């Protein structure tokens, strides 16, 4: 086992956590949603569709990192 088998989007994130794309630094704020992909405000990151991608650079969800406060 290489240790990467479970790599992906965490499901234990708080509903209001901010995440940032590790490629282009675009932030996903659940309070705002994503107008490009027609994601309603109030949608937690964990509830985004599996095929959701960064609206700026098209990176997959797995490239997003929690923004530390």
N, C-alpha and C positions, 0 to 999 in steps of 0.2 A: 504494500500500500504506500502511495506517495504522500498522502496527507491532503491531497487536493480533491478527493472524491466528493466532499460535501461543500465545495466552494460555490458560492452563489449568494443570493439575496437573503439576508436574515429575516426571519418572520417574527422576531421578538422586539422589534422596534416600537417605541412609543408612537402613538398616532400623530403627534405634533412635531416630531423630530425633523429638522432640516437636513437635507442631504445635498451633496455637491458632486458633480461629475468629475472624475479623476482625469479626464482628458481635456475638457475645455473650461472647467470650473463653473459651469452653469448650475445654479441652485434649484432644487425642487422644494418648494414650500407648500406643505399640505393645505395651509390656509388659503393659498391662491390657486391651487390646482395647476392645470396645464391647458391653456387656451388653444394651443396648436393642435393637441391631440383630443381636444374636447373633453378633458378630465375636469369634473366639477370641483369647485373650491370645497375644502373639507375632506378630500380624499387622501387617506394615509398612503405613504409610499408602499407599504406592504399590500395594499389593495389595488395597486395599479395592475393593468393586464400584463401577463407574462411577456407579451411582445412589445410593450411600451419601450420607447427609446428616447434618449436625450433630444429635446427639441432643437438644440443648437448644432450638435455634432453627430447625432445618430448613434451614440454609444449605447450599449445595452444596460439594463438596470444593474447588473453586477459590477459595473464600473463606478457606481455611486458610493460615496463614503459619507458617514455621519459627520456633520459639522459640529465640532466641539465648541461649547460655549465658554 
